[in-house]
Amino acid sequence: MILLNNSQKLLALYKSLARSIPESLKVYGSVYHINHGNPFNLEVLVDSWPEYRMVIIRPQKQEMTDDMDLYTNVYRIFSKEPQKSQEILKNCEIINWKQILQIQEDILNLNASNKSKFGSWAETGHPDVEFESETPDFKYAQLDVSYSGLVNDRWRRGKNERSLRYIKRCIEALPTACVLGPEGIPVSWVTMDPSCELGMAYSMERYRKKGKMRQTMVQFKKYLRQNNIPFYLSVLEFNEDSRRSVKQNGFFEAACEWHQWTCYPQI
């Protein structure tokens, strides 16, 4: 594998990956952040250049010092050849199999047309709605890092010290959004991860079904579009409630199956 660390090559890769959306989204979004300051110290590996069949995004070695940190030890992979990805993943120089880790992989369906995937891939044509004038007690804002504990306590994958550390880093380094309630505390929020995926979205129970999450999403999407920041969501196929909710928030469903594995080393 080739370490791609030249800024011009990384920009060329970013543009190339756009032609393989939605399959390349996780890697595409990661390369975006790498090209814009690389706040999570990620690196890019390709099997060849400029023609490539596989791209791997992984943290730099100095980031993966905690063998039990499932939030940091994440490998995002885009592959055009499933057989080749299996062969490469066996290489211990590429994947540190001595750690707990996540592998998120998507394989391009070469039989499907990729035309018109890029452009409006993140959204439908649903009109944005602004805040209503009769709700002056609610204010849109960026999520402050001081609320990391609040997010951690309500995140399904959170509630531990490692997740709290990860959440703090996401809030400090990446775009976030929230709606502050009458007490000045977030009543709904959404964050972004190092691959530009939106997540950790949550509304406090007393404010659910009152449009606060939609208001949060509308304003957040507006900010992301204005700054040309890519974004997307992942929803489990069988989770009908979540699928319905994200469609109501102006997203369309892309036919794309990506695979995620959590790997535990043998003791």
C-alpha positions, 0 to 999 in steps of 0.5 A: 500500500502507498501512503498518500500524503501529498496535498495535490494528490489528496485533492485529486483523490477527493475529486475522484471519490466523488464519482463513486458516491454513495459507496465512497462516502465514508472515505470521501468525507474522511479525505475532506477533513484530512484536506481541511486541517486533519483534526483527527490525524488520519492518513490515507493508503491506496493500493496504487496511484493514480489508478487505485482499487482500494483506499484505506483511511486509518489514524496515524500511529501516534493516535492509536496508543490505547488498544481498547479505544474502539472510538479511535481505532477505526479503519474506513475502507472503500474497495472496487475489488472485494477479493483484493480487500480480503487479501490486504486486510490480512496484512498486520502492517496495515491493520493492527490486529492486536487492538480492539478496532472497527472496520467500516467498508463499502465495496463499489457495485461496478454493475450500477450506474454512478451517474448523477450521484454527486450534487444533491446526494445528501438531500431531497428538495424539501424546503427549509423552514426557519425558526418560528417567531412565536418561539423566542425562547429557543435559540439555534447554536453550535454545541459547546464542548461543556455539554459533552457529558450531556451528549455522552450520557444520552448516546447509545454507544457512549456512557464511558470515559473513552466515548466522552473523550471522543465526543469532546474531540468531535465537538471541539474540532468538527461542526455541530448544532443544537437548539438551546431551550429556555434554560439555555441548555440544549434540548436537541443536538447533532454532531459530525464524525471524522468521516462527515457522518452526522450522528449522536442526534438526540432530542430531550424527551419533553421536547420530542415531536415538537419540531426541535430536531427538524429545526436543528437539522435545517439550520445545520444543513444550511451551515454545511451547504454554505461552507461546502462541507459534505454530510450524510447519515447512516440508518439501519435498514430495519429501523423504520422510525429512523428512516422516516425521521431522516426523510422528514428532515430532508434526506433521501435514501441512497441504495448503499450497503456498507459493512461494519465489523468490531474486532477483538484480539485473541487473548 
